[in-house]
């Protein structure tokens, strides 16, 4: 039975197909009929015979999950249903079960009336742009014939193997005995966290966990889980202070992103986490390559080179980071947007591995998170990403390039516009989905210079807009 009105599909592909994934308003951009077609199209385009399907805790997700599974089954695909799970659990199960692909039903941190999907192919690799385009185009077809033989359906509990794989990436007995606030945001992080903690305890770890908004609840009684937004940070930071915890961790709805708070409750900006995680890996695996995005780079390059690694820059976005990791053999890749990728996790992003590796680093260094971050901020302060709504983003970027080009020591266009000077650097990028320009500024140890240059470029953008 269909819960939502049927949507007329008139474009080349349904409106829910975005640049990298599927998402849209329920009953406006996406419904069960489209979900069914996407499942069938995924099978057709990839030639898949075995596919993993999971879903987040949104109230609409089980219905979309069932529709996708039906589309796959009717095309002769064997479906491994891992039930309610995070996106990274689908990534893991796809490789663990030797499947040809995986589909997670999730809208992550989008509004409550949204839903969507994330895809991977064999080996948990991201789909190519052409494969994704073909699935969208094939999803227009509502007259597809079923396969001669229906696929088989099997429920699979992959979580114990997933938890074991993650715990094997650290030495549990050497993790420091810390008090940690863990805010699952009523998303699907809670059950996965419990499985990991159970395995850690079995292996000798002793952690004091304060669980916050731990139960998965698709009505999101405490708001949509998106800890990146400043207004959502006190929900974790305040509890860290109240509990006297050593650090706090918060996740978004499908826990592919994680966010950290030090013992004072202060939010830790993503670029410094990239530096810390690079340090964590290079401390035990010197000489490895580390992939990073080009928005804020100086701290990461400093951490990587001083710890004997090789920094590799790649365009922002999961497909670019994952490809660069495979090309370079990198052990870790990080984006300032809180996406972290790991060679020992199929080069996929995980919101659980970062806190495990961070605890390992804290135990090895004997330093608090606040102290480690403070030393990096002192050397390389940054502005944080600032957004400007502008009618002509490319025109604004061109104007700023012309302003600074004569005095820049390096100009790069790998991802937007990056311009470097002896003591400061900036990156400007336009959004792919809205008329917005995103600015990041970083300097070498001079907070006054940071403010001056950030204000200078901000004024130019505001005047242009």
N, C-alpha and C positions, 0 to 999 in steps of 0.2 A: 504494500500500500504506500502511495506517495504522500509525504507530509506537506509538500510545498507545491505551489502552482507550477505548471510546466512553462519553461522559458523558450521563446522562439529564438533559434540560433540563425542569425542572418550574416554575421561577419565571417571572415576567413576561418577563424576559430572562435570558440566561446569567449565572452568578455572576461571570464575568470582566469584566462591564460595571461600571466604577466611575464616579466623579463626572465625570471629564473624558476618560477613555481606557479602553482594554481591557487588563487584566493579571490574571494568576492563575497558580496552580500547574499545571504541565503534568500532564495526566492526572487532575486533580482539578477544576479550574475551566475549563480550556481544552484542547482537543485539535484534531486536524486537521479533524474533521467540523464542529466549531463554527467553525473558521477558514474553511472552505469556505462555510458559511452566512453568515458575516459578509461575505465578499466578494460573494456574491449579493445580500444585503440592502443593502449599500452601493450597488450598482448600481440596485436597485429604488427605494430611498428617494430618492436624489439624481437619478434619471433619467440617470445618467452614461453617456456613450458612449466616453470615453477616460479611463483612470485610470493613474497612475504607481504602481508598487509597488517598494519596496526593503526591505532587511532588515539587521539588525545581525549580529554574528558569533557569536551564541549557537548552540550545536550543534543546537538544535531549530528555529532560524529558517528555514533553507532549506525544510524540510518545511511549515511554516506558510505561508511565502511561496508555495510551489507550490499549496497548498490555497486560499488567498485568490485567487490568479490564476485557478485553475480555476473558482471560483465566479463571478468576473467574466466570464470568457470564455464560460461557459455561459449567461450572461444577455445575450450579444451585445455585450459591452464590449471595445473594443480596449485591450490591456494594454501599457504601456511598462515594461519590466523594467529598472531601473537597477542591479540586483544588490546586492552588499554596499555599504551606504551609511549615512551618518548621517541622522538625522531631518531636519536642515535641508537635506540634499541632495534629499530627497523634496519638501520645501516649494519649493525652487528649481525643480526639474524640472517640478513641476505647472504653474507659471506659464510657464516657459521653453518647454515643449512644448504649451502651450495646452490642457492636460487639464482634465477636469471635476472631478478630485479626485486625492488621493494617499493612499497607505496605507504606513506604515512598520511593519515587524514588529520590535518591540523591547521589552525589559523594562528598558532603561536600566541603573539601578544596583540593581535588585531581585535577590534571591537567585538562585543558578544554576539552580534548578529552576522558575523562573518564565519566562513569556513574555507578550507582549501586543502591542498595536497603538496607533498614533497616526494620526489622520485629519485631512485638510484637504479643503475643497471647492474650487470654481472660484476662481481668483485667490489660491489658498493661504490662503483665509479659514478660520477655525475653524468647525466645524459648530455649528449652533444646538443648544440643549438639546433642542428638539423633534426635530430630525433625528437626534441621537444616541440619544434614547429610542426613536424609530421603528426605527432599525437594530437596537437590542437586542431589541425586541419581534419584529421580522421574523425575527431569527436563531433563533427557536424553531421556525420552519417547516422541516420536513425533507421536505416533499412538493412543493417548488417545481418547476414545469415549466421546462425550458430554453427559451431564446428560439429562434425559428425558424431564425435564422442565428447561428452561433458567431462571437464576436469574433476579431480577429487578435492575434497575439502578436509583440512586437518587442523585442529587446534594444537598449538605448540607453546609450551612455556620455555622461552629462551632466556628468561631473566637470570636463573642461577648461573648459566654459562657466561652471560654478559657480565654479571657481578664478579665472577671469578677471573675473567680476562682483565678487568680493570684493576682488581686488587693485585694481580700478578705484575702490574707495572710499577709497583712500589714495594718497599720492604716494610710490611705492617708493624713488625716488632720494634722498628726504629722510629716510628712516627711519634712526635712529641705528645705528651698528655695535655691536651688543650680543651678549653671550653669553647664550643662553637655554636653560634646561633645559625640555624638552617631554616630559611624561609622558602617553602615550596610554592607559595602564592596560590594555593588551592589548585595548582596544575598537576601534572603527572610526575613531577620529580619525587614526591614523597615515597611512593612504593619502591621506586628504583633505589632511592637513598637507603631505605630500610634494608634492602637486599645487600647492598654494598657494605653497610655497617655491620650486618650480621656476619658477613664473610671476614671483615676486618677483625672483629672480635674473636672469631675462631682462630685467626692467625696471630693473635697476641696483641693487637692494638687496643689501647685504652683511651677512649674519647668521651667527653661529656657533651652530649648534643641537646640543645634546646630547640625543640621542633616548633615552628611557627607556621600557621595556615597550612598544615601538613596534609590534611585530607583532600583528595581530588574531588572537586566540586565544580561542575560546568556552569553553575549559576554565578560563579566568582563573587561570593558574598563580600569579599574584602577588596574588590576591584580587579580589573584585568591585570594579570601579572606581567608588568614591564618595569623592572627595577632601574632601567636606564633613565627613566624620567625623574627629574629632581623631586617632583612632588610625591613620588612613591618610595623614595629612599628612607625616610624616617621610619617606615614600617619595619625595617630591619635595623637601621642604625640606632634608633632609640632603645630597642630591646638589647642590643649589644652593650650599651652603656648601663642600662638598668640591671642586667644580669652579671655585669663585670666579666664579660666574655673576652676571650683572646682575639676572636675575629668573628665576622658574620659572612654568610653566603646567601645569595638570593638567586632564584632562577626565573626565567620566563615560562610561558605555558607548556611548551614541549621540551623544555630544559636543554635546548641546543646552545643557549647562552647562559653564562653564570657571571655573577657580579660580586665583588668583595668589599668588605668594610673592615677597617682596622679596629683595634681595641677601644679607640675613642668614639667609634661609631661613624668615622669619616669614610666617605665613599672613595674607592681607589679607581682612578681613571684607567681606561683600558690599555693605553699605550705602555703604562708602567707594568701592568700584568704581563704583557708580551715580553718585556725585558726580564722580569722575574722568572717566567717559565723557560725562557731561553737559558738563563743562568742555571735553573734546576736540571735541565737536560745536559748541558755542557759540563756540569760538575761531575757527572758520572760517565759521560760519553764525549770527551774532548775531541775537537777536530771536525765535528758534524756541521752540516749546513742548517741554517735557520731561515725560513721564509717569512717575510713581513710585508705589509701593505705600504704604499708610499705617502700616506697622509702625514704621519708624525714618525720620524725615523731615527733621529740622532741618538736618543737614549737606547733604542734597540741595537743599533749598530755598535754603540759603545759597549753594551753588555755582551754582545756576541763576540766582538773582537778581543776584549780584555779576558774573556774566558776561552779563547783559543778556537772559536768557531768561525764560520764563513757566512756573512749575511747575504741573503738573496732577496731582491725586491720583486714583487709581482703586483699586478693590478688588483684592486679591491674586488671582492666577490669570491664565493666559495669555489666556483669552477676554476678560476684563475689561480687561486692559492693551491688547490689540490693538484692542478697540472704542474705548477712550478715545483711542488714538493716531489712529485714523481720524476720530473726531469732532472732535478738536482740530487735526489736521494735524501732530502732533508728529513731530520728526525722530528721536527716540530715546525708549525706555521701558525702565525697569530695575526689577528686584525684588531685594531683599536676598538672596534665595535663589539668586542667580547665574544668573537668566534675564535676558537682555538682548535687546531688540527694536529693529528698525531700519526706518524708513520706506522706505529704499532696498533693503530686503530683504523686501518685501511685508508690512511690519509684523510679520514673524515673528521668532522667537528664533533666535539663532545663537551657537554657542560658539567660532567662529573670528573673526568680526568684532571682538570685544572686544580681543583681543591686538593686532590690527593697528592699531586706533585708539589703544590705550594706547601702543604704540611711537611712533606719530606725535606724541602729546602729550608723551612724554618727550623726543623730539628737539626739539620746539618750545620746551619750557620749560627744557631743560638740567638738569632735576632728576632724581634717582633716584626710583624708586617709593617707597622707604622715606621719603624726605624729603617727598614730596607727601602721603603718607598720614599721617605724623606731625603735620603742620600741621592736618589735619582732625580727627584724634583729639584734639589739644590743645584745639580749639575746641568739639568736640561728641563727647565720649566716650560710648560706649554699652555696654550689658551683654552684647550678644550674645543670641541667642534661647535662652531657658531653658524646658524642658518639665516639666510637673507632671502626673502621673497622678492624676486626681480622679474620684470616682464621679459627681458632679453638677457638670459644668463650668459650666453656666448659673447654678446657684445660687452657685458661688464667684465668678463674675464680678459677679453682682448684689450680693453682699456687699461686694466691693471698691469697686464704684461708690458704694454707700451711704456707705462710709467716707470717700471723698474728694470727693463731689459738691459739698458746700457751699464748699469752698475752691478748686475747679478753676476756671481762667479759661475753659476750653473743654472741652466733652464732646461726643465724636463717636461715632457707631455705624455708620459706613460699612462697616467691616470689623472685627467684634468691638467692643471698647470702647477708645477712645483718650481719655485725659484729659491736658490740658495745664495747667501751672502756670508762673509767671514763669521759673523756673530749671530745671525738669525736666518730663518727659513720659513717659507709659507707654502701651503698647498690650497688650491681652489678647485672645487669640483662642482659640476652641475648635476642636479638630481635627474635620474632617468625617467621619473614619473610625474614631476611637478616643476613649476618655474622657480626653483630654489637653487641658490649657490651656497656651498658649504665651505667654510674657512677654518683652517688650522694653522696656527703660528707656533713656532718653537724657537728658543734662543739658547745661547751658551751661558747659563748661570747669571743672567741679568734680568731680574724681575721688572725693573723699570723699563728696560728696552722692550720686554715682552708687551707691557701695557701700551707703550708708545706705538709700536708697530701694529698691534692689534687694533688700536683705536684709529690709526691712520688708514688702514685698509678698510675697516668697517665703515668709516665715514665715506670713503669713495663708493662703496657698494650701496650705502643708503642714499647717497646723492644720485647715483645712477638709476636706482629703482624708482 
